[in-house]
Amino acid sequence: MAFKLPNPDQLQQLGYELGMNVDAAEAHEILDYLTKLAPAYELIDRLPDVPLPVKYPRTPGYRPDETENPLGAWSVKTDIRGASSGKLAGRAVAVKDNVLIAGVPMLNGTQIFEGFVPDSDATIVTRLLDAGAHIVGKTVCEGFCVAGGSATSDSGPVEHAQLPGHTPGGSSTGSGAVVGAGDVELAIGCDQAGSIRIPASFSGIVGIKPTYGLVPYSGIMGLDYTIDHTGPMTRTVEDAALMLEVIAGDDGIDRRHVGAQTEDFRRLLNDGARGLRIGVVKEGFGRPESEAGVDEAVRAAAQRLKAAGAEVQEISIPWHLHAPAIWAAVTNEGIYHTLMLGNGTGHGSPGAYPVSVLNSLSGWRERADELPLTMRVTILLAKHTHENYHARLYAKGQNLRRPLRAAYNAMLEQYDVLLMPTTAMTATRIPGPDATIAERLDHSWQMINNTCAFNLTGHPAISVPCGEHDGKPVGLMLIGKHFDDATVLRAGQAALNTQ
């Protein structure tokens, strides 16, 4: 669409919508001046876009039928082969369906994207392929990734591999399910409130949310620039560390953390529990939504680590209880700006802007009734808070991140890692078609209260299985210092070794 300035009547209407009184004469004078600026916008419109590079051949793949996709976890099956050698040579990898892969359809959990095919590869996709990975498919995610359960994707619910009728955890639902089922050993998840760690907890697998900015987010649909993370979901801690080595490091595009470096994240995995200083955060236990069996399994895991030589002490971080409120204030308006006003591309941050995503999502207002329930509720509330509180609650939420971060940092000066349940409950049942709005929203959001804190603070956090409650996996979360992901991985491996 060629660039055009508004006509005088349209300019007056724009002024009215912005609370300005622009009379007819003023409108003509303004437009006379703006004609001098129009060529600049016309030039931008004519110049070619600069999508992220695509290095390896592929076909669009195909949507598998029920016989090939019994859990509903695969969005697209693909056969994209990378370099002939590398750390992941020949290893099958699944990629969450909010990550751009050029030439392969992407839904991001919503029919609003039906027919959308990206024109570029996310940085992590190129890095996986450069390391020799074989990308075998894209996995279903919750609608716009705004849910921790399995009730919002327009392709239907994703089922837990071992617990029929239960969610594998979201929003990286498909990645949790296919790794939990053993279909693949390696997958990519994305995490704004726990969407890597929640499915790791529910599905009995390993998932690490790296330090904020360690892994570039270029070419991935996010929710808010300040909370977006991406990372590995695997069967083992060693594979999580291996994947992190491949995908970590500054790409020169994403400015979340300039100069972030990859490293040998496996170097501490065999150091064991002896000498580790572990702080057990009491506010992570005994929450209103907590299952007693979950708390018991996690505390038992902490005692096993102590028996294996770790120094384990209970500590108190009262600010941890404030984290969900701070997260809500930041994330709701962040989603409103990133997805609704920015048409999926965000605003005000340097980096890669996927124009193809913007073009596909720009008509969402004509299809707003098709948005998932979680998204509709989020943007209704966010529009209210933004317009009636003038973005003050978002601003205060961002400011409150500092004392929240400082509270954890103070304890991380004394301890190598902090410990708590990943989720306060085990995998929940997927709501039926007659479920109430409250039941569907509880299913989507009730599990984030421990995990969301570290999207705000940026600390690395891993979930590893530590036992079972009522025959369902229980996840143990370990949190470390910024850019000390190697110690977090060491602690995760030590926890698994004590079982």
Steps between C-alpha positions, in 0.01 A plus 500: 500500500651832390541765769231770505444792732152545652263748340392806705184333633696191605759718673229676696354163602844382613530813708157439656599143595813639665314772689621781271281769347632529144286739294473486121746781434759352733457157339582643155807684632631191679453286191677757283801461725477120525523466123870585546539193724301263282793411268693358799216261581461415132871412489471271803199336337696435179823372652518120541451355846794335678377161628723269700711269280401154378792262444364148454250354250165373615146420390185635671441173682150370568234490769493147643172317546380345826671169441837676480411759763304323777581763765414794272851629570635553148398805302714416196731209425816605315826359368754782525857380515788720605876471473658158464694539823474685829399454864147396400589304187205282402305577819126546453366829635143632536438875493213686666256651251559864596854474361539611138623238253506627143269318261323305776146603604467655846182527709619610847198314634237709319301469179554874446841399359354237265689525170796690645842379383808679642773625269791471741660271756528594866861527616464187713372303199810593299722411796335161548544421132859628497566252782370213285150468645213340310184703559219245482204724573334793666305438817161638599496788747216667684318787328754783473690312777280657770422190709672238712242228436364334188164658420566798270661374179265511202641168377357335811635392838840336530492194726755379752694201372445287813183655646209500253270797545770705675707790373874453442535864610524813289536717320766276344242222515607312189869510588424364847283224356739377229801497732293338774380235255853428378417607142807726514767560761552870424252783460484877512260678734439867572431642843333822617341371822632146521413356160816289485503402867126430543491227232831368632341468844172347381662269245790372709774641277776763521447862399726800553411865467843652443619833636309784336674595176738202492312344207393741224126531444534629142230353277273377778156638584505630855269661753711782645862584416594504869383147591557292182731196535564192286686182589530119499250234604664158515508154654829563683690788658802420284294550183361826637853625559608383155211681331571813701859498375366500144235772528656742753696816422449847354376496139566870440127560453314437825603767749362332811853440621775630278813288518344186648732204436457130458725272700555140608179462698577130562825564684350472852251219444716236668586713806204363695323642802795516740580858590191651338329760717124473452237735642153345527255789450216443744264738312507256206321240716161493666334735256117503488512292181772262623455122508650365819653207311690739274650686794594172665672365186703819454605516865601134480716582197664782697583254780653259249723780374602570859581134553713513184714779648320823421446769763121539512319762708148642498490872427232766465451738206170683572521686168445165324132526596474835316637363172170389340346844554804676353505255210131563423544878494794475261379218279138593438584843361814360336285252306259778406780708351700218343226290345201728468642847432826376349331219302736241641824690446533715810610862517795706614760224522796460262526169324321297235140595418322221308301707251341183362349438846370855514335465160333175604372630835405853395136407443445350844241764596266363234541156657519593866226251594735223385768592753551238772323566829827573682595762242157662504503531878857631497445777247168606650670552835811653344304752294316602818814541708692674222228752419360562848824483697716652223748209496589580863451140616725367221763759592482416871516131419819557303646704787409234756708247309808661653427426868367157398827424320699639790320272748610188310848642437548556872441131566707394198798674662474237774381199296596352164140418410151546638254209512120473492225308317479591134122482509290475814296221346539203266350476151136609499207365303417675174165680536210357305293692244247602767760647736431846637716801420645484851590132460672564167693796635605314815624216281703752302654712776491336842842336459719806433541643851848358568632514145400850386730674749811412302367635174492833682844467660680322214667239723566160339261232624476129426227247568594135549280209606541409868233236564127444469177587678190291428686342210578836337844660455615771741740771387783648709615852403853628560588867446848648468698819455480691172719332237587217737288258298774237531451478878123474457554211260744339746241524778234353273725206414582450868130493586435234237798295616362479855174332395 
